[in-house]
């Protein structure tokens, strides 16, 4: 055979191939046909007989309408017209064969001659009735599922593995106060309470890693209006065929009311227990069989039995009564009280026999205990030693007038004493003063050392207050960490100032065994009689208002009441209200102020500065709302938002080729939390930001007051790659010699130095000394608040490495800063 000569097929193989072609055309499970230009059948395969019950030969020469009927023709007419126009066409839908209905997929392929003219159409009909039925069943199933999902009585959501909502039902929207489109724009971290976020994320990560397929959790979410919603959460994961998570199915039930009931029940139990332990009467409770269930401390002392020893024993064994006249046993009145469902008292003179044999005259009252359905479920005995009525009465009076923790007079006695002091001062024509004292950041002490540690601190502080006020002053505990001092007779207002200074100094010296040095700081508010008011209640309110003013001024000090403070107090409350809604209303924003290289003027970083805005206008200045956020604890969720937003913005800039380090101010409340490092690590991982592009600005007091724990935390942060700087350097008490012990990268010279550096020789000398010493310790020096060329030139020559201030750019929104970078 020649190289280009086509291979020849043997006659037998050619015949065999023709037979196979005919066999395929006859047996193919599809309708195959050929139509000429008049839409008449020129070929129809054998499957027409099976499907339609028609001999294929009878179709030859008949038109499509004649063979299939007008009803079927109307369904495929458009597809036929397209094919006869020379274009491939398809049809999917119903066709009818007599009474039988089929669902088909049809192809119409034009047959073109050598010049491209249509001379016929090949038709193929595939029966997809069964597939269509399955699709309808699947669609119906999906409709049932999403109907059940949407109208479920509990909140339901489908959540992407990255935490964003994919679908939420009406109950979920109602529970959290959002519209569906609003929720779909959020993720679970946005609505989760910061204190619950770590545990939720840990369980989600376990599901992502395949350790489990579901979990249940009680957690707190934020409602759109800012309030907390307690939910019972059940989450399961849906995986694909490769066991990779596709989405989470989350079911949430609002249990806020249940939690409120539980809290109320807990408070009731605590109140009942405290009451039973505090009252002067002995109390014994039993079940319906008169078996002991509890004894309070007074009952233990009067019977000689401890509560644990007596539990389960018969009442007559523990509570033995005898007639004082004849010594005969007396029937326990509790038996009659339970049997007749009534209150019963002891009659006549009755003696209670102690476990060790001696007798005590008692009075007794017995009553049944009922459940919510008014069924008798037990009984209670209340009795007391009538020989000690006077002592018990005095004890009850003391308990009603004194704080149980510190022994100080409580509110009820305070008001009476203030009124009496004012009467005396008026008679003597003297002044009197009320001092309202509040411990700064006492919540941190409870967080660090627990409630028991906090109670020990309060008792130690009470002792310090007593030592600092040895005269006839009254000290009262007014609230959790609030105390009131009444100075009943004063010769001058200056005397009050001196007392306040002594009191603040003594409070700072408070010590508690086994606790680190506390250095307690207090804020004191002062109101003067009769200068401010002659009303006792108003005098107390004014002192409280002055205390808030002292806190707003910077804490750890005292302020005298002025009329303008009432306005500031109202303003403070408005700020607090605005802050509580700021996150959910998306009213927080970050501006960025450039930091430039002192030598080149090139932008080398930015400081993220928090703003509170609504509808494009500033609601409050930072120096107004940040102190309120710190006092109320709102700085924790707000600070978390700031750091996360700053990291995400820095990463967005890096993604578009603008790599710029961002510095973020950290609140002491944030920094002192035990989980601060873990949370910082999570934020960096979530944002995927290179840690070297983040700088945390800390205050001197934060660094100096934490001891070894702070040093260890700073080292861990540095090892993570994050830079550290000391903000407002020179205004606190940090010694430069201590800096070598801390892994600090940079010092920020406070703007108060920068402002006077060109006009005051002393300030200039101090600033130069600070810069020189810092540089000798290999620390960068950043000057903030630079507003004039003269200031910039001086600081550059003195050795500052970076400059920041209005001379180089005011704080600006992200878009403006990005334009400046570009």
VOGU-3710 file (C-alpha; in Angstrom, 3 decimals, decimal comma):
1> xxxxxxxxxx> 0,000/0,000/0,000  1,316/3,461/-0,932  1,993/5,933/1,911  -0,996/8,185/1,050  -3,331/5,520/-0,205  -6,463/5,252/2,051  -6,990/1,952/3,829  -9,516/-0,281/2,189  -12,324/-1,863/4,192  -13,100/-5,436/3,413
11> xxxxxxxxxx> -16,633/-6,160/2,150  -17,365/-8,293/5,223  -16,351/-5,520/7,617  -18,318/-2,955/5,647  -21,398/-5,149/5,787  -20,910/-5,758/9,476  -20,645/-1,985/10,060  -23,871/-1,352/8,155  -25,675/-3,971/10,184  -24,472/-2,391/13,427
21> xxxxxxxxxx> -25,601/1,083/12,246  -29,052/-0,257/11,456  -29,170/-2,073/14,784  -28,271/1,099/16,688  -30,882/3,147/14,817  -33,557/0,569/15,523  -32,726/-0,068/19,172  -31,622/3,339/20,436  -33,933/4,335/23,372  -34,674/7,695/21,737
31> xxxxxxxxxx> -36,916/8,885/18,918  -34,753/9,466/15,827  -36,295/10,990/12,718  -35,526/13,048/9,647  -37,884/15,756/8,309  -37,720/17,261/4,850  -38,363/20,924/4,054  -42,111/20,291/4,083  -41,789/18,910/7,614  -42,636/15,403/6,360
41> xxxxxxxxxx> -41,075/12,326/7,851  -38,421/10,737/5,635  -37,121/8,464/8,368  -38,376/7,295/11,805  -36,643/4,644/13,900  -38,263/1,612/15,521  -38,534/3,333/18,937  -41,566/5,221/17,587  -43,457/1,932/17,717  -42,516/1,376/21,374
51> xxxxxxxxxx> -43,248/4,936/22,536  -46,194/5,902/20,334  -47,631/2,554/19,290  -47,226/3,562/15,637  -45,520/1,630/12,859  -42,554/3,846/11,808  -43,319/3,085/8,120  -46,761/4,633/8,506  -45,103/7,907/9,494  -43,111/8,202/6,284
61> xxxxxxxxxx> -44,545/10,990/4,139  -46,780/12,372/6,896  -46,261/15,880/8,280  -45,334/16,510/11,882  -48,815/17,913/12,605  -50,480/14,853/11,056  -48,278/12,429/12,944  -48,158/14,123/16,364  -51,240/16,313/16,441  -51,603/20,062/16,662
71> xxxxxxxxxx> -51,291/20,058/20,457  -47,776/18,586/20,324  -46,835/20,645/17,266  -47,584/23,914/19,047  -45,082/22,977/21,756  -42,165/22,327/19,363  -43,145/24,812/16,647  -40,659/27,542/17,620  -37,778/25,062/17,854  -38,691/23,606/14,399
81> xxxxxxxxxx> -38,813/27,064/12,857  -35,382/27,841/14,263  -33,938/24,570/12,885  -35,442/25,102/9,422  -33,930/28,572/9,559  -30,528/26,899/9,777  -29,810/27,050/13,505  -29,544/24,323/16,088  -32,607/24,278/18,346  -33,753/22,563/21,537
91> xxxxxxxxxx> -37,016/21,888/23,291  -37,641/20,545/26,803  -41,157/19,962/28,023  -44,276/17,820/27,778  -45,468/15,815/24,771  -48,569/13,708/24,504  -48,992/10,286/22,962  -52,692/9,579/23,119  -53,615/9,576/26,807  -49,980/9,138/27,846
101> xxxxxxxxxx> -47,924/12,175/28,809  -44,139/12,217/28,571  -41,501/14,763/29,475  -38,841/14,983/26,770  -35,663/16,729/25,753  -35,521/17,293/21,976  -32,713/18,399/19,631  -33,344/19,761/16,122  -30,233/19,737/13,925  -30,502/21,360/10,469
111> xxxxxxxxxx> -29,141/19,294/7,536  -27,289/21,648/5,214  -26,310/21,007/1,603  -22,958/21,922/0,083  -23,991/25,602/-0,340  -25,360/25,892/3,221  -29,049/25,630/2,361  -31,325/23,651/4,673  -32,616/20,486/3,037  -34,009/18,872/6,189
121> xxxxxxxxxx> -33,807/18,505/9,942  -32,571/15,664/12,130  -34,739/15,273/15,228  -33,906/13,482/18,472  -36,346/13,052/21,360  -35,064/11,698/24,712  -37,559/10,594/27,350  -36,622/12,391/30,642  -39,933/11,761/32,400  -38,312/9,922/35,287
131> xxxxxxxxxx> -35,616/12,579/35,711  -38,251/15,307/35,640  -40,231/13,494/38,321  -37,139/13,327/40,520  -36,455/17,016/39,942  -40,002/17,900/40,933  -39,709/15,750/44,035  -36,405/17,436/44,902  -37,900/20,879/44,328  -40,902/19,985/46,464
141> xxxxxxxxxx> -38,574/18,720/49,189  -36,546/21,930/49,047  -39,704/23,997/49,228  -40,866/22,050/52,266  -37,460/22,486/53,902  -37,225/26,220/53,290  -40,869/26,650/54,255  -40,151/24,937/57,544  -36,905/26,934/57,860  -38,528/30,297/57,210
151> xxxxxxxxxx> -41,578/29,759/59,412  -39,864/27,903/62,275  -40,773/29,244/65,710  -37,106/29,401/66,706  -34,369/31,436/65,074  -32,587/29,571/62,286  -29,634/30,584/60,132  -27,302/29,106/57,555  -23,762/30,364/58,117  -20,742/30,238/55,833
161> xxxxxxxxxx> -17,550/28,757/57,364  -16,082/32,287/57,408  -18,842/33,358/59,790  -21,089/35,360/57,427  -24,829/34,718/57,339  -26,074/32,988/54,175  -29,751/32,746/55,109  -31,802/33,731/58,160  -35,446/33,149/58,990  -38,029/35,580/60,310
171> xxxxxxxxxx> -37,716/34,391/63,913  -33,959/35,054/63,866  -34,497/38,585/62,510  -37,169/39,291/65,126  -34,969/37,923/67,915  -32,072/40,260/67,063  -34,067/43,231/65,751  -32,539/43,293/62,245  -34,063/43,095/58,801  -33,000/40,081/56,744
181> xxxxxxxxxx> -30,738/42,142/54,455  -29,074/43,757/57,483  -28,256/40,401/59,068  -26,938/38,999/55,786  -24,426/41,851/55,728  -23,050/40,858/59,159  -21,097/37,950/60,580  -21,382/36,149/63,896  -18,451/38,021/65,447  -20,273/41,336/64,994
191> xxxxxxxxxx> -23,323/40,318/67,006  -21,606/38,099/69,601  -20,827/39,457/73,071  -17,017/39,816/73,316  -16,882/37,680/76,471  -18,592/34,777/74,657  -16,789/35,078/71,337  -13,747/32,970/72,224  -15,748/29,907/73,333  -18,032/30,140/70,295
201> xxxxxxxxxx> -15,076/30,409/67,907  -13,303/27,503/69,614  -16,283/25,195/69,076  -16,709/26,384/65,475  -13,037/25,684/64,800  -13,435/22,178/66,226  -16,230/21,559/63,702  -14,146/23,038/60,883  -11,271/20,719/61,758  -13,579/17,698/61,813
211> xxxxxxxxxx> -13,375/17,004/65,556  -17,159/17,197/65,897  -20,246/17,754/63,735  -22,387/19,716/66,210  -22,341/21,558/69,499  -24,671/23,326/71,915  -23,888/26,531/73,746  -25,517/29,227/75,842  -24,214/32,623/74,726  -25,063/36,291/74,473
221> xxxxxxxxxx> -25,766/38,177/71,262  -26,294/41,889/70,784  -29,732/43,091/69,678  -29,739/45,868/67,097  -30,733/48,327/69,831  -27,661/47,381/71,886  -29,239/45,221/74,577  -28,012/41,711/75,276  -30,056/38,699/74,113  -29,332/35,398/75,857
231> xxxxxxxxxx> -29,739/32,458/73,466  -29,573/28,684/73,563  -27,566/27,838/70,466  -27,414/24,528/68,612  -25,045/24,361/65,632  -24,422/21,516/63,184  -22,266/21,345/60,079  -23,229/20,263/56,565  -20,304/18,775/54,661  -19,738/18,018/50,989
241> xxxxxxxxxx> -18,766/14,647/49,535  -15,155/15,334/50,487  -16,079/15,982/54,158  -15,322/19,678/53,740  -17,701/22,088/55,549  -20,229/23,698/53,209  -22,175/25,670/55,805  -23,402/25,596/59,390  -27,041/25,169/60,419  -27,643/27,273/63,506
251> xxxxxxxxxx> -30,747/27,074/65,694  -31,181/29,779/68,322  -33,801/30,060/71,020  -34,212/33,289/72,991  -33,729/32,351/76,644  -33,406/35,912/77,957  -36,589/35,539/79,979  -35,418/32,206/81,360  -32,053/33,729/82,295  -33,859/36,603/83,972
261> xxxxxxxxxx> -35,960/34,081/85,924  -32,822/32,136/86,838  -31,075/35,296/87,995  -34,125/36,312/89,968  -34,350/32,833/91,497  -30,657/32,921/92,351  -31,083/36,321/93,974  -34,106/35,058/95,884  -32,155/32,038/97,106  -29,203/34,222/98,057
271> xxxxxxxxxx> -31,548/36,625/99,820  -33,271/33,769/101,619  -29,949/32,263/102,695  -28,526/35,602/103,821  -31,758/36,387/105,622  -31,833/33,041/107,411  -28,209/33,478/108,440  -28,630/37,089/109,495  -31,902/37,200/111,398  -31,900/36,852/115,154
281> xxxxxxxxxx> -34,468/34,040/115,209  -33,719/30,343/114,895  -35,273/28,649/111,860  -35,804/24,928/111,188  -37,417/23,522/108,040  -38,784/20,005/107,522  -40,509/17,870/104,925  -44,111/16,675/105,318  -42,902/13,692/107,376  -41,319/16,142/109,860
291> xxxxxxxxxx> -37,790/15,154/108,887  -35,235/17,971/109,164  -34,138/19,642/105,911  -32,211/22,651/107,296  -31,188/24,650/110,381  -29,943/28,214/110,306  -26,921/29,226/112,503  -29,111/30,434/115,400  -31,036/27,128/115,374  -27,745/25,251/115,376
301> xxxxxxxxxx> -26,589/27,188/118,449  -29,875/26,713/120,340  -30,266/22,972/119,635  -26,591/21,938/119,611  -26,998/20,201/116,253  -25,322/21,304/113,022  -27,495/21,491/109,934  -25,617/18,642/108,236  -25,925/16,407/111,331  -29,632/17,084/111,706
311> xxxxxxxxxx> -30,673/16,583/108,074  -33,001/13,601/107,677  -33,596/13,150/111,418  -37,039/13,386/113,016  -38,001/16,824/114,352  -38,721/15,421/117,837  -35,119/14,210/118,116  -33,672/17,630/117,332  -36,312/20,010/118,647  -37,328/18,654/122,112
321> xxxxxxxxxx> -39,897/20,794/123,952  -40,963/20,608/127,616  -43,533/22,428/129,745  -41,739/24,903/132,031  -44,165/24,196/134,909  -44,311/20,391/135,095  -41,433/19,278/132,868  -43,703/17,175/130,670  -42,983/16,854/126,913  -44,864/19,311/124,712
331> xxxxxxxxxx> -46,232/18,278/121,326  -44,385/20,018/118,546  -46,735/22,677/117,065  -45,339/22,038/113,562  -47,191/18,700/113,478  -50,543/20,476/113,837  -49,508/23,204/111,365  -48,792/20,634/108,623  -51,796/18,387/109,372  -54,287/21,277/109,418
341> xxxxxxxxxx> -52,502/23,532/106,908  -52,479/26,478/109,295  -50,180/28,573/111,469  -49,671/27,218/114,996  -47,873/28,788/117,994  -46,534/27,387/121,267  -48,929/27,834/124,186  -47,689/28,939/127,610  -44,120/28,781/128,879  -42,069/26,236/126,945
351> xxxxxxxxxx> -38,476/25,080/127,284  -36,221/23,875/124,459  -33,758/21,197/125,572  -30,256/21,591/124,145  -28,397/18,554/122,829  -26,157/18,706/125,908  -29,010/18,808/128,396  -29,620/22,431/129,405  -32,951/24,197/128,772  -33,765/27,563/127,171
361> xxxxxxxxxx> -37,152/29,357/127,345  -38,435/29,885/123,805  -41,304/31,333/121,823  -42,262/29,509/118,662  -44,325/29,928/115,520  -44,952/27,097/113,037  -46,363/27,198/109,529  -46,708/24,908/106,486  -44,625/25,505/103,317  -46,552/25,446/100,007
371> xxxxxxxxxx> -45,547/24,881/96,398  -46,834/26,948/93,466  -50,040/24,837/93,382  -50,653/25,534/97,074  -49,843/21,961/98,087  -48,163/21,489/101,465  -44,577/20,325/100,866  -43,047/20,875/104,305  -43,010/23,058/107,382  -40,993/25,816/109,065
381> xxxxxxxxxx> -40,343/26,530/112,729  -39,297/30,021/113,793  -38,289/30,392/117,444  -36,127/32,531/119,692  -34,676/32,714/123,158  -37,040/34,988/125,062  -34,407/35,531/127,742  -32,331/37,411/125,205  -35,064/39,434/123,525  -33,276/42,700/124,173
391> xxxxxxxxxx> -29,972/41,486/122,763  -31,662/40,047/119,690  -33,624/43,252/119,158  -30,423/45,272/119,277  -28,787/42,887/116,812  -31,713/43,211/114,393  -31,540/46,983/114,612  -27,813/46,837/113,907  -28,348/44,569/110,880  -30,946/46,899/109,406
401> xxxxxxxxxx> -28,699/49,929/109,841  -25,255/48,549/108,990  -23,485/47,024/106,013  -22,787/43,326/106,656  -19,394/43,349/104,860  -17,702/46,406/106,386  -19,806/47,023/109,492  -20,280/50,642/108,385  -23,642/52,399/108,670  -25,791/51,878/105,580
411> xxxxxxxxxx> -27,966/54,257/103,577  -30,884/54,337/106,018  -28,710/55,571/108,890  -26,755/57,915/106,622  -29,749/60,026/105,630  -30,826/60,393/109,255  -27,320/61,355/110,346  -26,920/63,933/107,555  -30,183/65,594/108,585  -29,102/65,694/112,254
421> xxxxxxxxxx> -25,684/67,081/111,313  -27,270/69,868/109,271  -29,527/70,807/112,208  -26,464/70,975/114,500  -24,461/72,989/111,945  -27,328/75,442/111,546  -27,623/75,882/115,302  -23,867/76,508/115,623  -23,803/78,626/112,451  -21,102/76,414/110,984
431> xxxxxxxxxx> -20,562/74,708/107,684  -20,859/70,948/107,075  -19,713/68,833/104,126  -20,603/65,584/102,408  -17,778/63,645/100,717  -18,821/61,090/98,092  -15,963/58,603/97,483  -15,720/56,137/94,596  -12,885/53,654/93,929  -11,511/54,130/90,411
441> xxxxxxxxxx> -11,720/50,982/88,235  -12,798/48,744/91,121  -14,201/46,294/88,567  -10,616/45,472/87,581  -9,883/44,373/91,158  -12,875/42,009/91,107  -11,782/40,694/87,697  -8,187/40,143/88,833  -8,721/38,782/92,352  -12,343/37,588/92,344
451> xxxxxxxxxx> -15,273/38,815/94,438  -13,716/37,464/97,644  -10,545/39,433/96,943  -12,640/42,505/96,181  -14,421/42,133/99,550  -11,051/41,978/101,332  -9,992/45,174/99,581  -13,223/46,916/100,657  -12,681/45,904/104,296  -9,055/47,104/104,186
461> xxxxxxxxxx> -10,133/50,406/102,615  -12,755/50,835/105,352  -9,993/50,547/107,962  -7,946/53,190/106,087  -10,932/55,557/105,977  -11,435/55,189/109,717  -7,741/55,932/110,354  -7,809/59,016/108,126  -10,948/60,421/109,837  -10,419/59,947/113,595
471> xxxxxxxxxx> -12,919/62,589/114,748  -16,720/62,590/114,934  -17,218/62,028/111,204  -19,670/59,413/109,984  -18,434/56,944/107,329  -21,089/55,027/105,412  -20,946/52,422/102,662  -23,338/53,760/100,047  -22,873/51,215/97,226  -20,602/48,456/95,966
481> xxxxxxxxxx> -17,439/50,578/95,842  -18,907/53,890/96,996  -18,555/55,470/100,446  -19,952/58,657/101,959  -18,287/60,715/104,698  -20,185/63,351/106,668  -18,068/66,155/108,114  -20,498/67,646/110,668  -18,789/70,909/111,676  -16,280/72,935/109,690
491> xxxxxxxxxx> -14,655/76,284/110,207  -13,717/76,805/106,537  -13,944/75,260/103,087  -10,150/75,004/103,033  -10,390/72,482/105,865  -12,387/70,184/103,554  -9,697/70,340/100,858  -7,053/69,332/103,408  -9,204/66,418/104,602  -9,699/65,245/100,995
501> xxxxxxxxxx> -5,957/65,230/100,291  -5,261/63,211/103,448  -8,072/60,789/102,643  -6,888/60,217/99,044  -3,320/59,613/100,235  -4,452/57,117/102,898  -6,632/55,228/100,416  -3,646/54,849/98,084  -1,745/53,158/100,943  -4,370/50,406/101,335
511> xxxxxxxxxx> -2,700/46,998/101,662  -4,181/43,483/101,648  -2,215/40,413/102,683  -1,352/38,044/99,798  -2,397/40,616/97,166  0,093/42,677/95,115  0,494/46,383/95,858  -2,873/47,916/95,015  -2,133/51,657/94,837  -5,878/52,300/95,136
521> xxxxxxxxxx> -7,022/55,490/93,451  -10,241/57,193/94,489  -12,306/60,085/93,180  -14,023/62,359/95,722  -16,930/64,723/95,236  -17,666/67,442/97,834  -20,779/69,473/98,554  -20,927/72,153/101,258  -23,790/73,147/103,608  -25,221/75,744/103,373
531> xxxxxxxxxx> -23,235/77,104/100,409  -24,606/74,545/97,939  -27,940/73,607/99,552  -29,627/73,183/102,922  -31,441/69,967/101,911  -29,868/66,676/103,075  -30,910/64,623/100,031  -29,816/67,317/97,587  -26,471/67,683/99,405  -25,799/63,969/98,835
541> xxxxxxxxxx> -26,795/64,164/95,149  -24,545/67,172/94,594  -21,587/65,371/96,184  -22,199/62,438/93,829  -22,315/64,809/90,848  -19,019/66,367/91,944  -17,480/62,888/92,193  -18,409/62,194/88,558  -16,791/65,512/87,649  -13,612/64,410/89,451
551> xxxxxxxxxx> -13,595/61,197/87,411  -14,131/63,122/84,186  -11,216/65,398/85,106  -8,834/62,447/85,206  -9,695/60,513/88,393  -7,662/60,235/91,598  -8,630/63,657/92,853  -11,439/65,681/94,380  -13,841/68,325/93,118  -16,196/70,726/94,868
561> xxxxxxxxxx> -19,734/70,895/93,504  -20,615/73,781/91,191  -23,950/74,511/89,545  -22,520/73,829/86,083  -21,747/70,227/87,058  -25,408/69,247/86,875  -25,347/70,093/83,198  -22,157/68,047/82,728  -23,751/65,087/84,503  -26,672/65,162/82,089
571> xxxxxxxxxx> -24,260/65,478/79,173  -22,298/62,486/80,487  -25,459/60,379/80,592  -26,236/61,336/76,993  -22,730/60,300/75,947  -23,096/56,958/77,726  -26,411/56,335/75,937  -24,836/57,181/72,567  -21,910/54,835/73,232  -24,189/51,921/74,137
581> xxxxxxxxxx> -25,761/52,119/70,672  -22,678/53,154/68,683  -21,557/49,672/67,582  -24,948/48,393/66,476  -25,768/51,677/64,719  -22,340/51,710/63,030  -21,616/55,182/64,397  -17,966/54,467/65,200  -15,298/55,369/62,661  -11,513/55,548/62,475
591> xxxxxxxxxx> -9,578/58,525/61,126  -5,886/58,187/60,308  -3,229/60,826/61,026  0,038/60,472/59,111  3,418/60,017/60,800  6,330/61,205/58,674  10,051/60,506/58,591  11,723/63,455/60,353  14,455/63,692/57,720  12,636/63,056/54,432
601> xxxxxxxxxx> 9,053/64,050/55,246  7,859/60,773/53,687  4,787/59,126/55,270  6,012/56,134/57,288  2,944/55,287/59,366  -0,422/56,378/60,675  -2,191/56,553/64,013  -5,783/55,241/64,107  -7,970/57,733/65,978  -11,496/56,866/67,097
611> xxxxxxxxxx> -14,431/59,072/66,116  -18,139/58,980/67,062  -20,210/60,112/64,079  -23,817/60,016/62,918  -25,010/61,206/59,518  -21,526/62,558/58,770  -21,245/64,790/61,842  -19,233/64,412/65,031  -21,531/63,499/67,938  -18,864/64,005/70,617
621> xxxxxxxxxx> -15,138/64,695/70,680  -12,820/61,832/71,742  -11,821/63,583/74,987  -15,545/63,679/75,826  -16,612/60,101/75,072  -13,448/58,028/75,730  -13,356/58,748/79,521  -17,047/57,776/79,722  -16,359/54,573/77,784  -13,569/53,656/80,219
631> xxxxxxxxxx> -15,662/54,430/83,328  -18,605/52,331/82,114  -16,549/49,423/80,742  -17,846/50,084/77,214  -14,232/50,613/76,153  -13,875/46,806/75,983  -16,240/46,134/73,027  -15,345/49,499/71,465  -11,605/48,868/71,805  -12,072/45,407/70,291
641> xxxxxxxxxx> -13,816/46,989/67,286  -11,038/49,616/66,895  -8,205/47,085/66,782  -10,040/44,739/64,419  -11,055/47,598/62,065  -7,542/49,099/62,046  -5,952/45,731/61,197  -8,463/45,060/58,425  -7,903/48,564/56,964  -4,117/48,120/57,027
651> xxxxxxxxxx> -4,517/44,801/55,196  -6,827/46,406/52,590  -4,175/49,041/51,903  -1,499/46,376/51,680  -3,637/44,445/49,162  -3,580/47,479/46,833  0,173/47,981/47,249  0,123/50,597/50,021  1,967/48,997/52,932  1,727/51,384/55,900
661> xxxxxxxxxx> 2,197/50,593/59,653  -0,824/51,443/61,825  -0,608/52,376/65,531  -3,590/51,781/67,817  -4,143/53,092/71,348  -4,900/50,364/73,914  -7,021/51,061/76,994  -5,783/49,844/80,404  -9,026/47,865/80,756  -8,218/45,971/77,557
671> xxxxxxxxxx> -4,564/45,427/78,361  -5,241/44,056/81,855  -7,638/41,347/80,676  -6,200/37,847/81,048  -7,157/36,941/77,471  -5,697/40,062/75,818  -2,864/38,246/74,033  -5,083/35,424/72,759  -7,577/37,975/71,461  -4,806/40,046/69,769
681> xxxxxxxxxx> -3,475/36,877/68,137  -6,959/36,036/66,822  -7,438/39,536/65,337  -4,114/39,314/63,478  -4,967/35,851/62,148  -8,453/36,913/61,017  -7,200/40,038/59,231  -4,117/38,205/57,839  -2,128/41,356/58,613  1,640/41,096/58,956
691> xxxxxxxxxx> 2,218/41,728/62,690  5,082/44,119/61,905  2,507/46,552/60,426  0,747/46,903/63,806  1,953/49,090/66,687  0,212/49,216/70,089  0,406/52,529/71,960  0,435/52,017/75,756  0,534/54,494/78,642  3,373/54,668/81,133
701> xxxxxxxxxx> 1,096/53,625/84,015  -0,064/50,515/82,141  3,530/49,389/81,644  4,797/50,305/85,101  1,954/49,109/87,334  1,516/45,491/86,208  4,680/43,878/87,611  6,094/40,652/86,201  2,825/39,707/84,501  2,964/42,870/82,370
711> xxxxxxxxxx> 6,615/42,297/81,468  5,810/38,750/80,352  2,836/39,964/78,292  4,943/42,639/76,583  7,561/40,007/75,703  4,910/37,731/74,146  3,514/40,607/72,082  7,004/41,481/70,858  7,693/37,835/69,946  4,480/37,895/67,880
721> xxxxxxxxxx> 6,094/40,713/65,839  3,912/43,614/67,021  5,655/46,933/67,786  5,159/48,696/71,145  5,338/52,390/71,964  4,800/54,507/75,076  2,213/57,225/74,460  2,285/60,724/76,041  5,794/60,078/77,335  7,041/62,508/79,983
731> xxxxxxxxxx> 3,615/63,221/81,552  3,607/60,158/83,851  6,057/58,726/86,306  8,058/56,296/84,174  11,804/56,481/84,693  13,967/56,236/81,600  16,234/53,877/83,494  13,379/51,368/83,691  12,891/51,309/79,947  15,701/48,832/79,425
741> xxxxxxxxxx> 13,570/46,243/81,248  10,662/46,576/78,805  10,631/45,638/75,076  9,457/49,093/73,995  10,260/50,153/70,410  9,352/53,832/70,501  8,546/56,758/72,805  5,963/59,393/71,877  6,820/62,793/73,311  3,653/64,417/74,592
751> xxxxxxxxxx> 2,260/67,419/72,748  2,591/69,558/75,917  6,391/69,440/75,457  6,178/69,998/71,698  3,930/73,049/72,120  6,496/75,022/74,166  9,700/73,591/72,759  10,524/76,733/70,729  9,317/79,283/73,272  10,508/77,901/76,611
761> xxxxxxxxxx> 14,179/77,107/77,211  13,424/74,743/80,085  11,002/72,693/78,018  13,510/72,597/75,154  16,271/71,334/77,461  14,027/68,626/78,981  12,880/67,520/75,536  16,454/67,299/74,229  17,475/65,274/77,286  14,582/62,843/76,843
771> xxxxxxxxxx> 15,387/62,353/73,159  19,109/61,857/73,804  18,547/59,310/76,585  15,935/57,449/74,569  18,230/57,249/71,551  21,022/55,925/73,786  18,662/53,082/74,705  18,060/52,405/70,971  14,448/53,612/71,181  12,794/55,498/68,345
781> xxxxxxxxxx> 11,366/58,887/69,334  8,106/60,181/67,859  6,897/63,722/68,540  3,168/64,389/68,291  1,321/67,670/68,062  3,803/69,332/65,677  2,078/72,397/64,246  4,846/74,784/63,104  7,947/74,532/60,940  10,042/75,802/63,850
791> xxxxxxxxxx> 8,858/72,972/66,077  9,568/70,434/63,339  13,069/71,797/62,723  13,951/71,759/66,437  12,723/68,179/66,934  14,481/66,969/63,791  17,795/68,443/64,949  17,265/67,045/68,449  17,084/63,516/67,052  13,389/62,653/66,652
801> xxxxxxxxxx> 12,942/59,900/64,092  9,262/60,542/63,305  6,963/63,570/63,508  3,185/63,785/63,729  0,815/66,737/63,837  -1,318/69,160/61,852  1,807/70,460/60,080  1,991/67,131/58,241  -1,671/66,260/58,099  -4,827/66,273/60,233
811> xxxxxxxxxx> -6,650/63,025/61,069  -8,635/62,020/57,986  -11,007/59,244/56,819  -9,475/56,138/55,189  -10,276/57,228/51,620  -8,558/60,585/52,077  -5,531/58,965/53,692  -5,310/56,417/50,862  -5,372/59,267/48,339  -2,578/60,982/50,277
821> xx> -0,515/57,780/50,198  -1,091/57,341/46,478
//
